[in-house]
């Protein structure tokens, strides 16, 4: 029974990890940019939810919706200011651009909020499913993550802007030839990636403590998840998140929690060596 409880808990957490990674995977798939500002988007959402809840009494899940909109706008702004002029440059340029944004925003966050840990003191009780008892916040976070992922997929496959995004990702030059405004679509794509990162950050804040440096941990997890699922494959990122969450759930049953990163990054290296396109990517 203990195994089942840890497994289900890990799967619930995996949905949130998957949504965090979907943002990074989407940005890579559309514009071949590794977004090193991913961590600060998560952190700013965490603190946004914390401040709205503690200062204004806003329900954390309503605060997450607010932060999703803020994340979208932040993503568009980051693209416009830092990436627009170097998007055609070698990948090192875009990597350094997003890294610079990360450093600047981390410095601002540290100046505003210091490095003291925070937590959103909010509870939804627990949910019993037979022999398994789960924290309500984990269950709601997993459901919200599924809704966010489903909403993104519906947007990409059922709307005109979504079709434009897929067209630019497939062949930007050809898309421009038929009238697709590629620069606006790239900005929208980066904004959407930032938005789902912000959603994941807000959800994580409802059940884990955090500080201004917490985003780095989740950025690393997003890298692992993206590699597992295949870079540029949002659905693969969601499944990769479930795999990572499952590992985090069951490994502590058999050994110390400190071994979790060892197995996670061991799997990361294994996939890079033997399946560099990811579990759900095309064979190379």
TITORRO-439157 format. One record per residue (C-alpha): residue in three letters; x, y negated, z negated. Coordinates in steps of 0.001 Angstrom, whole numbers, padded with zeros to 6 digits, always signed. Layout:
BEGIN
alaXYZ
...
# end
This chain:
BEGIN
unk+000000+000000+000000
unk+002888-002346-000743
unk+004268-001729+002742
unk+000911-002594+004333
unk+000625-005787+002287
unk+004126-006966+003247
unk+003525-006016+006890
unk+000273-007981+007185
unk+001813-010968+005409
unk+004730-010899+007838
unk+002411-010730+010835
unk+000463-013748+009603
unk+003710-015681+009248
unk+004747-014448+012685
unk+001843-016260+014353
unk+003128-019552+012933
unk+006692-018784+014050
unk+005340-017946+017482
unk+003583-021295+017830
unk+006755-023103+016713
unk+008704-021284+019434
unk+006057-021837+022119
unk+006930-025547+022127
unk+010606-024866+022707
unk+009838-022206+025320
unk+007434-024488+027214
unk+009980-027292+027430
unk+012660-024902+028690
unk+010288-023301+031194
unk+009236-026616+032742
unk+012412-028699+032670
unk+015252-026347+031626
unk+016004-028422+028529
unk+017044-026882+025210
unk+015282-029203+022787
unk+017561-029757+019786
unk+015115-032328+018410
unk+012680-029470+017764
unk+013682-029388+014098
unk+012847-033022+013358
unk+009444-032717+015014
unk+008680-029906+012568
unk+010042-031854+009583
unk+008231-035105+010382
unk+004985-033162+010618
unk+005667-031529+007246
unk+006209-034900+005595
unk+003265-036423+007468
unk+000929-033761+006096
unk+002470-034153+002630
unk+002033-037942+002590
unk-001505-037898+003972
unk-002520-035288+001405
unk-000744-036749-001629
unk-001234-040451-000923
unk-004620-040566+000796
unk-006207-037281-000256
unk-006659-036125+003339
unk-007350-032397+003706
unk-004079-030785+004934
unk-005764-029217+007952
unk-007229-032543+009023
unk-003774-034029+008456
unk-002314-031380+010793
unk-004661-032562+013552
unk-003416-036109+013013
unk+000186-034930+013119
unk-000493-032966+016305
unk-001474-036233+018021
unk+001548-037989+016499
unk+003757-035119+017702
unk+002410-035473+021247
unk+003180-039199+021241
unk+006616-038642+019700
unk+007418-036067+022375
unk+006452-038438+025194
unk+008525-041190+023555
unk+011570-038935+023122
unk+011373-037872+026764
unk+010969-041463+027991
unk+013800-042906+025891
unk+016326-040075+025725
unk+015716-037645+028585
unk+014165-039410+031543
unk+017449-040764+032926
unk+019444-037560+032396
unk+016868-034937+033343
unk+018686-034265+036639
unk+022128-034280+035006
unk+023979-031114+033912
unk+022340-029309+030992
unk+025027-030490+028585
unk+023713-034052+029017
unk+020153-033137+028030
unk+021482-030989+025190
unk+023481-033914+023804
unk+020544-036284+024302
unk+018173-034173+022214
unk+020937-033522+019668
unk+021435-037280+019299
unk+017710-037760+018753
unk+017819-035033+016104
unk+020688-036693+014252
unk+019101-040154+014364
unk+015721-038922+013174
unk+017267-036743+010462
unk+019194-039767+009188
unk+016016-041856+009134
unk+014135-039086+007325
unk+016881-038780+004712
unk+016848-042541+004142
unk+013068-042572+003739
unk+012450-039372+001786
unk+015880-038295+000437
unk+016732-034582+000403
unk+014482-033702-002523
unk+012198-030707-001960
unk+008469-031311-001527
unk+005436-029080-001360
unk+001780-029518-000482
unk-000028-028408-003640
unk-003093-026988-001933
unk-004714-023613-002395
unk-007477-021678-000658
unk-007408-018816-003129
unk-006818-015320-001821
unk-008522-012966+000593
unk-008869-009251-000112
unk-008930-006852+002816
unk-009278-003454+001201
unk-006039-002807-000687
unk-004358-005903+000776
unk-004615-009308-000910
unk-003428-012292+001094
unk-003053-016014+000285
unk-005839-017973+001945
unk-003411-020559+003303
unk-001494-017846+005210
unk-004704-016496+006752
unk-005922-019955+007799
unk-002459-020837+009148
unk-002434-017687+011297
unk-005926-018434+012635
unk-004969-022041+013343
unk-001810-020866+015119
unk-003848-018525+017326
unk-006283-021350+018148
unk-003402-023707+018983
unk-001787-021124+021271
unk-005120-020319+022941
unk-005822-024021+023437
unk-002437-024534+025076
unk-002942-021580+027428
unk-006422-022814+028374
unk-004962-026246+029075
unk-002188-024811+031258
unk-004447-022487+033259
unk-007852-024219+033294
unk-007109-027933+033767
unk-005616-030014+036560
unk-002736-031395+034436
unk-002011-027803+033399
unk-001815-026731+037036
unk+000507-029663+037699
unk+002763-028550+034844
unk+002961-025037+036256
unk+003629-026413+039735
unk+006494-028610+038503
unk+007916-025693+036524
unk+007825-023502+039636
unk+009226-026004+042141
unk+009486-029668+041249
unk+010465-030860+044741
unk+007556-029033+046386
unk+005143-030354+043754
unk+006289-033924+044438
unk+005743-033403+048161
unk+002039-032709+047579
unk+001588-035735+045338
unk+002225-034406+041833
unk+003654-037233+039653
unk+006536-035171+038313
unk+007939-037737+035875
unk+004594-038131+034108
unk+004125-034363+034085
unk+007568-033812+032556
unk+006749-036365+029850
unk+003426-034611+029202
unk+005169-031221+029042
unk+007676-032466+026485
unk+004825-034030+024545
unk+002886-030762+024483
unk+005966-028886+023307
unk+006422-031452+020538
unk+002739-031228+019637
unk+002749-027480+018998
unk+006021-027843+017051
unk+004268-030440+014876
unk+001300-028114+014373
unk+003594-025328+013212
unk+005418-027696+010849
unk+002163-028801+009271
unk+001004-025218+008845
unk+004289-024132+007268
unk+004051-027040+004811
unk+000801-025629+003404
unk+002539-022576+001934
unk+006336-023162+001828
unk+008300-025958+000078
unk+010450-028096+002376
unk+012931-030952+002596
unk+014385-033085+005391
unk+016743-030291+006462
unk+014164-027490+006513
unk+013489-027942+010201
unk+016909-026555+011118
unk+015968-023163+009705
unk+012785-023053+011774
unk+014619-024296+014859
unk+017016-021353+014554
unk+014075-019002+014134
unk+012522-020532+017258
unk+015719-019795+019202
unk+015574-016166+018083
unk+011878-015923+018973
unk+012400-017515+022405
unk+015231-015129+023228
unk+013136-012172+022056
unk+010162-013141+024174
unk+012094-014532+027132
unk+012994-018203+027539
unk+010263-020068+029384
unk+007606-017462+028566
unk+005117-018973+026046
unk+003191-015719+025641
unk+006460-013872+025058
unk+007323-016499+022413
unk+004110-015723+020539
unk+004832-011987+020614
unk+008446-012659+019628
unk+007142-014605+016629
unk+005119-011583+015554
unk+008221-009388+015807
unk+010251-011828+013710
unk+007480-012196+011156
unk+007181-008419+010872
unk+010913-008140+010182
unk+010696-010820+007502
unk+007745-009005+005981
unk+009120-005479+005721
unk+012886-005925+005241
unk+012531-007194+001625
unk+010777-003923+000752
unk+013987-001979+001336
unk+016754-004457+000509
unk+017523-007948-000767
unk+015878-010882+000988
unk+019337-012252+001773
unk+019670-009489+004384
unk+016793-010882+006468
unk+018930-013381+008476
unk+021504-010644+009111
unk+018909-008458+010823
unk+017261-011384+012611
unk+020457-012671+014182
unk+021744-009161+014731
unk+018650-008561+016843
unk+019298-011921+018540
unk+022814-010845+019575
unk+021568-007396+020636
unk+018955-008921+022945
unk+021436-011400+024449
unk+023845-008563+025251
unk+021473-005888+026504
unk+018397-007836+027634
unk+019421-011475+028235
unk+016094-012312+029909
unk+014208-011279+026761
unk+011812-008431+026060
unk+009129-009956+028269
unk+011247-011705+030866
unk+012165-010474+034297
unk+015151-008161+034527
unk+018288-009814+035817
# end
